[in-house]
Amino acid sequence: MVAHAISIEDKEERNKVVKSIIAVMGNLNPHLRDVPDFQHKLWDQLFIISDFKLDVDSPYPMPSREELQAHPASLPYPQNFPKYRFYGNNIKRMIDVANSWEDGEMKEALVINIANHMKKCFLNWNKDTVEDDVIFNHLFELSDGKLNLKNSDEKLLDTMTILKNKKSYGNKKNYKSKKTIHSNKNRPRKRY
């Protein structure tokens, strides 16, 4: 149909044929009518099918071949390589927020919560027990020496408490075991 439209000499006749082709394309894909700019996409597809040779009066500008063949710009991915990857980027953001706060009870509570979260992240990855001093040293290092809990008497959550409170995402519904459902006691006796 598109090749026939290209071969038509009279521009008015060609415009009529192209409008009927657009109508047919719309009828072949009725589920796309809810898509915004549905007609614009049909016209673009028509120009692409015709290899940009179709000369008609379009309600939309004809796309250029260069626009369609242009590669998209590459996305800028964050290129930060943290020293302690098991803490993640959110810990670094939390530490930066804590550094920006003024000294006081709220900042101290935030720093303790950050340290507890660091211990939980450490245990998620390393499965070993970890001393509070290790977490305090990491916190000191990640905060560039601004958050110092090394010489404090603060105690973080116990390792067993953290590991015990981990949620498992498995199916824990109480189903009867197959033995109780299909036991011989529940079957009727066969009579010969």
Residue pairs with C-beta under 8 A, 6 or more apart in sequence:
1 17
1 21
1 24
2 21
2 46
2 49
2 50
2 54
4 17
5 14
5 17
5 18
5 21
5 50
5 54
5 56
6 50
6 53
6 54
8 14
8 17
11 55
11 56
11 57
14 54
14 55
14 56
15 56
15 57
18 46
18 54
18 56
21 46
22 39
22 42
22 43
22 46
25 42
25 45
25 46
26 33
26 38
26 39
26 42
32 38
32 41
35 41
39 59
39 60
40 60
43 58
43 59
43 60
44 60
44 63
46 54
47 54
47 58
47 62
47 63
48 63
48 68
52 62
52 64
52 65
78 89
80 89
82 88
82 89
82 92
83 141
83 142
84 138
84 142
86 121
86 122
86 124
86 125
86 126
87 118
87 121
87 122
87 138
87 142
88 121
91 114
91 117
91 118
91 121
91 142
92 142
94 110
94 114
94 117
95 114
95 139
95 142
95 143
95 147
97 110
98 107
98 110
98 111
98 114
98 143
98 147
99 143
99 146
99 147
101 107
101 110
111 139
111 147
111 149
112 149
112 154
112 156
114 139
114 147
115 132
115 135
115 136
115 139
115 149
115 154
115 156
116 156
116 157
118 135
118 138
118 139
119 130
119 132
119 135
119 156
119 157
119 159
119 162
120 157
120 162
122 130
122 134
122 135
123 129
123 130
123 159
123 162
123 163
124 166
129 159
130 159
132 154
132 155
132 156
133 150
135 156
136 148
136 149
136 150
136 152
137 150
139 147
139 149
140 147
140 148
140 149
140 150
